[in-house]
Amino acid sequence: MKITLEISFSFKHELDTSQLTLALPEGADILAALHSLVTRHPHVRSRLFTASGEVHRYINTLINGGNASFKQGFHTTLRDGDHLTILPPVGGG
């Protein structure tokens, strides 16, 4: 299956794109998509994952515009044609 991945992070310039297509096996989840991104672009690993391999707590994702944390988080199953957005950490006050 293929999904569209939109990167809204400050490091999207490091990928030379803000959007790309990922080919994933059927039944893949958001975590698998993040690992696929890191496989293609290893230099962004530390932006997404901790040294122990966990997704950084400040990483948020949207599936087709809906917050994945309201579903099954990073274990939300993706479907062919889905649009996955990785959101940057939000700060301010």
SULTARA-V253090 format. One record per helix or strand. SS is the DSSP state (2 for helix, 1 for strand). FROM is the first residue (numbers start at 1). TO is the last residue. If there is no record, write none. Layout:
ss=SS from=FROM to=TO
ss=SS from=FROM to=TO
This chain:
ss=1 from=2 to=7
ss=2 from=10 to=15
ss=1 from=19 to=23
ss=1 from=29 to=29
ss=2 from=30 to=40
ss=2 from=42 to=48
ss=1 from=49 to=49
ss=1 from=55 to=55
ss=1 from=60 to=63
ss=1 from=66 to=67
ss=2 from=68 to=70
ss=2 from=73 to=75
ss=1 from=77 to=77
ss=1 from=83 to=87
